[in-house]
Amino acid sequence: MSSGPLLARETPAPVLPEQDHATMDAVESQATTLTVVVAIAVGGVALVLLVLALLRLVF
């Protein structure tokens, strides 16, 4: 005679370490600034290349 299905007991979730929100905000701000600077630089290069390509087509 079976006693029914066996159920595994869930282990409790591990305790996470405290997070330093001020440091996380500072790092996120630096990453955002870097991303914007890179995007502006790439956009500038793309714009120059586009103008050169259009000038080559015209002349």
The first five atom37 places (N, CA, C, CB, O) and aatype in JSON, in Angstrom:
{
  "aatype": [12, 15, 15, 7, 14, 10, 10, 0, 1, 6, 16, 14, 0, 14, 19, 10, 14, 6, 5, 3, 8, 0, 16, 12, 3, 0, 19, 6, 15, 5, 0, 16, 16, 10, 16, 19, 19, 19, 0, 9, 0, 19, 7, 7, 19, 0, 10, 19, 10, 10, 19, 10, 0, 10, 10, 1, 10, 19, 13],
  "atom_mask": [
    [1, 1, 1, 1, 1],
    [1, 1, 1, 1, 1],
    [1, 1, 1, 1, 1],
    [1, 1, 1, 0, 1],
    [1, 1, 1, 1, 1],
    [1, 1, 1, 1, 1],
    [1, 1, 1, 1, 1],
    [1, 1, 1, 1, 1],
    [1, 1, 1, 1, 1],
    [1, 1, 1, 1, 1],
    [1, 1, 1, 1, 1],
    [1, 1, 1, 1, 1],
    [1, 1, 1, 1, 1],
    [1, 1, 1, 1, 1],
    [1, 1, 1, 1, 1],
    [1, 1, 1, 1, 1],
    [1, 1, 1, 1, 1],
    [1, 1, 1, 1, 1],
    [1, 1, 1, 1, 1],
    [1, 1, 1, 1, 1],
    [1, 1, 1, 1, 1],
    [1, 1, 1, 1, 1],
    [1, 1, 1, 1, 1],
    [1, 1, 1, 1, 1],
    [1, 1, 1, 1, 1],
    [1, 1, 1, 1, 1],
    [1, 1, 1, 1, 1],
    [1, 1, 1, 1, 1],
    [1, 1, 1, 1, 1],
    [1, 1, 1, 1, 1],
    [1, 1, 1, 1, 1],
    [1, 1, 1, 1, 1],
    [1, 1, 1, 1, 1],
    [1, 1, 1, 1, 1],
    [1, 1, 1, 1, 1],
    [1, 1, 1, 1, 1],
    [1, 1, 1, 1, 1],
    [1, 1, 1, 1, 1],
    [1, 1, 1, 1, 1],
    [1, 1, 1, 1, 1],
    [1, 1, 1, 1, 1],
    [1, 1, 1, 1, 1],
    [1, 1, 1, 0, 1],
    [1, 1, 1, 0, 1],
    [1, 1, 1, 1, 1],
    [1, 1, 1, 1, 1],
    [1, 1, 1, 1, 1],
    [1, 1, 1, 1, 1],
    [1, 1, 1, 1, 1],
    [1, 1, 1, 1, 1],
    [1, 1, 1, 1, 1],
    [1, 1, 1, 1, 1],
    [1, 1, 1, 1, 1],
    [1, 1, 1, 1, 1],
    [1, 1, 1, 1, 1],
    [1, 1, 1, 1, 1],
    [1, 1, 1, 1, 1],
    [1, 1, 1, 1, 1],
    [1, 1, 1, 1, 1]
  ],
  "atom_positions": [
    [[0.84, -1.18, 0.0], [0.0, 0.0, 0.0], [0.89, 1.25, 0.0], [-0.96, -0.01, 1.22], [1.8, 1.37, 0.82]],
    [[0.62, 2.18, -0.91], [1.47, 3.37, -0.98], [0.87, 4.47, -0.11], [1.63, 3.85, -2.44], [-0.34, 4.55, 0.1]],
    [[1.75, 5.32, 0.37], [1.31, 6.4, 1.26], [1.11, 7.7, 0.5], [2.3, 6.6, 2.38], [0.84, 8.73, 1.13]],
    [[1.24, 7.71, -0.83], [1.06, 8.91, -1.63], [2.39, 9.44, -2.14], [0.0, 0.0, 0.0], [3.44, 8.87, -1.83]],
    [[2.36, 10.5, -2.9], [3.59, 11.04, -3.48], [4.49, 11.66, -2.39], [3.26, 12.09, -4.56], [4.01, 12.2, -1.4]],
    [[5.79, 11.56, -2.63], [6.74, 12.18, -1.72], [7.01, 13.6, -2.2], [8.06, 11.35, -1.63], [7.25, 13.83, -3.38]],
    [[6.97, 14.53, -1.29], [7.21, 15.93, -1.63], [8.54, 16.37, -1.04], [6.05, 16.83, -1.12], [8.82, 16.13, 0.13]],
    [[9.35, 17.01, -1.86], [10.63, 17.53, -1.37], [10.38, 18.85, -0.64], [11.65, 17.73, -2.55], [9.56, 19.67, -1.06]],
    [[11.09, 19.02, 0.43], [10.96, 20.28, 1.17], [11.86, 21.32, 0.52], [11.34, 20.08, 2.69], [13.0, 21.04, 0.15]],
    [[11.34, 22.52, 0.39], [12.13, 23.61, -0.2], [13.12, 24.13, 0.82], [11.21, 24.75, -0.71], [12.81, 24.28, 2.01]],
    [[14.32, 24.4, 0.32], [15.31, 25.0, 1.21], [15.05, 26.5, 1.27], [16.78, 24.7, 0.72], [14.61, 27.08, 0.28]],
    [[15.3, 27.12, 2.38], [15.06, 28.56, 2.48], [16.04, 29.33, 1.58], [15.2, 29.04, 3.95], [17.15, 28.88, 1.33]],
    [[15.61, 30.47, 1.12], [16.45, 31.29, 0.24], [17.66, 31.8, 1.03], [15.63, 32.49, -0.34], [17.55, 32.09, 2.22]],
    [[18.81, 31.9, 0.36], [19.99, 32.4, 1.07], [19.83, 33.88, 1.4], [21.25, 32.17, 0.24], [19.13, 34.61, 0.71]],
    [[20.5, 34.29, 2.45], [20.47, 35.7, 2.86], [21.43, 36.47, 1.97], [20.83, 35.86, 4.37], [22.61, 36.11, 1.87]],
    [[20.94, 37.52, 1.33], [21.78, 38.33, 0.45], [22.55, 39.36, 1.26], [20.92, 39.02, -0.63], [22.06, 39.84, 2.28]],
    [[23.76, 39.71, 0.81], [24.52, 40.72, 1.53], [23.89, 42.1, 1.35], [25.99, 40.74, 1.05], [23.15, 42.34, 0.39]],
    [[24.19, 42.98, 2.27], [23.68, 44.35, 2.17], [24.27, 45.02, 0.93], [24.03, 45.17, 3.44], [25.41, 44.75, 0.56]],
    [[23.49, 45.89, 0.29], [23.95, 46.57, -0.9], [24.23, 48.03, -0.59], [22.91, 46.46, -2.03], [23.5, 48.67, 0.17]],
    [[25.31, 48.53, -1.17], [25.68, 49.94, -0.98], [25.04, 50.74, -2.1], [27.25, 50.12, -0.98], [25.58, 50.84, -3.2]],
    [[23.89, 51.31, -1.81], [23.11, 52.0, -2.84], [23.81, 53.25, -3.36], [21.74, 52.37, -2.3], [23.69, 53.58, -4.54]],
    [[24.54, 53.94, -2.51], [25.24, 55.15, -2.95], [26.31, 54.8, -3.98], [25.88, 55.89, -1.76], [26.44, 55.49, -5.0]],
    [[27.07, 53.74, -3.73], [28.1, 53.31, -4.68], [27.47, 52.81, -5.96], [28.98, 52.22, -4.07], [27.97, 53.1, -7.05]],
    [[26.38, 52.07, -5.85], [25.7, 51.57, -7.04], [25.18, 52.72, -7.89], [24.53, 50.64, -6.65], [25.28, 52.67, -9.12]],
    [[24.65, 53.76, -7.26], [24.16, 54.93, -8.0], [25.31, 55.65, -8.7], [23.42, 55.89, -7.06], [25.17, 56.11, -9.84]],
    [[26.45, 55.76, -8.02], [27.6, 56.45, -8.61], [28.13, 55.68, -9.82], [28.72, 56.63, -7.57], [28.44, 56.27, -10.85]],
    [[28.22, 54.37, -9.7], [28.71, 53.54, -10.81], [27.73, 53.6, -11.97], [28.93, 52.07, -10.36], [28.14, 53.67, -13.13]],
    [[26.44, 53.56, -11.67], [25.43, 53.64, -12.74], [25.51, 54.99, -13.45], [24.02, 53.43, -12.16], [25.35, 55.05, -14.67]],
    [[25.74, 56.05, -12.7], [25.85, 57.38, -13.31], [27.07, 57.45, -14.23], [25.95, 58.46, -12.21], [26.99, 58.01, -15.32]],
    [[28.2, 56.88, -13.79], [29.4, 56.86, -14.63], [29.16, 56.05, -15.9], [30.6, 56.29, -13.86], [29.59, 56.45, -16.98]],
    [[28.48, 54.92, -15.78], [28.2, 54.08, -16.94], [27.28, 54.8, -17.92], [27.57, 52.75, -16.5], [27.46, 54.7, -19.13]],
    [[26.3, 55.52, -17.4], [25.38, 56.27, -18.26], [26.13, 57.37, -19.01], [24.23, 56.88, -17.44], [25.92, 57.57, -20.2]],
    [[27.01, 58.08, -18.3], [27.8, 59.14, -18.93], [28.68, 58.57, -20.03], [28.66, 59.88, -17.88], [28.75, 59.13, -21.12]],
    [[29.35, 57.46, -19.75], [30.21, 56.83, -20.75], [29.4, 56.4, -21.97], [30.93, 55.63, -20.15], [29.84, 56.58, -23.11]],
    [[28.22, 55.84, -21.74], [27.36, 55.41, -22.85], [26.95, 56.58, -23.72], [26.12, 54.69, -22.31], [26.95, 56.48, -24.95]],
    [[26.6, 57.69, -23.1], [26.18, 58.87, -23.86], [27.36, 59.43, -24.67], [25.62, 59.96, -22.92], [27.19, 59.8, -25.83]],
    [[28.54, 59.48, -24.06], [29.71, 60.0, -24.78], [30.05, 59.12, -25.97], [30.93, 60.1, -23.83], [30.35, 59.63, -27.05]],
    [[30.01, 57.82, -25.79], [30.29, 56.91, -26.9], [29.24, 57.05, -27.99], [30.35, 55.44, -26.41], [29.58, 57.05, -29.18]],
    [[27.98, 57.18, -27.61], [26.91, 57.34, -28.6], [27.08, 58.63, -29.4], [25.54, 57.34, -27.91], [26.87, 58.65, -30.61]],
    [[27.46, 59.71, -28.73], [27.67, 60.98, -29.43], [28.86, 60.86, -30.38], [27.9, 62.13, -28.42], [28.8, 61.36, -31.51]],
    [[29.93, 60.22, -29.95], [31.12, 60.06, -30.81], [30.79, 59.22, -32.04], [32.27, 59.42, -30.02], [31.17, 59.57, -33.15]],
    [[30.09, 58.11, -31.84], [29.72, 57.25, -32.97], [28.77, 57.99, -33.91], [29.08, 55.94, -32.46], [28.88, 57.86, -35.13]],
    [[27.84, 58.74, -33.35], [26.93, 59.52, -34.19], [27.66, 60.57, -35.0], [0.0, 0.0, 0.0], [27.33, 60.8, -36.16]],
    [[28.66, 61.2, -34.4], [29.45, 62.2, -35.12], [30.23, 61.58, -36.27], [0.0, 0.0, 0.0], [30.26, 62.14, -37.36]],
    [[30.85, 60.44, -36.02], [31.59, 59.75, -37.08], [30.64, 59.32, -38.2], [32.35, 58.52, -36.51], [30.96, 59.46, -39.38]],
    [[29.49, 58.81, -37.83], [28.51, 58.39, -38.84], [28.04, 59.58, -39.67], [27.3, 57.7, -38.18], [27.87, 59.47, -40.88]],
    [[27.85, 60.71, -39.02], [27.42, 61.91, -39.74], [28.49, 62.38, -40.72], [27.08, 63.04, -38.76], [28.17, 62.75, -41.85]],
    [[29.74, 62.37, -40.3], [30.84, 62.77, -41.2], [30.93, 61.81, -42.38], [32.19, 62.8, -40.43], [31.08, 62.25, -43.52]],
    [[30.83, 60.52, -42.13], [30.88, 59.55, -43.22], [29.7, 59.73, -44.18], [30.89, 58.13, -42.66], [29.86, 59.59, -45.39]],
    [[28.53, 60.03, -43.65], [27.37, 60.26, -44.5], [27.56, 61.49, -45.38], [26.11, 60.42, -43.65], [27.25, 61.45, -46.57]],
    [[28.08, 62.56, -44.81], [28.32, 63.77, -45.59], [29.36, 63.49, -46.67], [28.78, 64.92, -44.68], [29.21, 63.94, -47.8]],
    [[30.42, 62.77, -46.33], [31.44, 62.44, -47.33], [30.87, 61.58, -48.45], [32.62, 61.72, -46.68], [31.2, 61.79, -49.61]],
    [[30.03, 60.63, -48.12], [29.4, 59.79, -49.13], [28.48, 60.6, -50.03], [28.63, 58.66, -48.47], [28.46, 60.4, -51.24]],
    [[27.72, 61.51, -49.45], [26.83, 62.34, -50.28], [27.63, 63.29, -51.17], [25.87, 63.16, -49.38], [27.27, 63.5, -52.32]],
    [[28.72, 63.86, -50.65], [29.55, 64.73, -51.46], [30.19, 63.97, -52.62], [30.63, 65.37, -50.6], [30.34, 64.5, -53.72]],
    [[30.56, 62.72, -52.36], [31.15, 61.9, -53.43], [30.13, 61.62, -54.53], [31.7, 60.57, -52.86], [30.46, 61.58, -55.71]],
    [[28.85, 61.42, -54.12], [27.81, 61.18, -55.11], [27.53, 62.43, -55.94], [26.52, 60.72, -54.44], [27.28, 62.33, -57.14]],
    [[27.58, 63.6, -55.32], [27.26, 64.84, -56.01], [28.4, 65.26, -56.92], [26.95, 65.96, -55.0], [28.17, 65.69, -58.05]],
    [[29.64, 65.14, -56.44], [30.78, 65.62, -57.22], [31.51, 64.49, -57.82], [31.72, 66.46, -56.39], [32.51, 64.69, -58.51]]
  ]
}
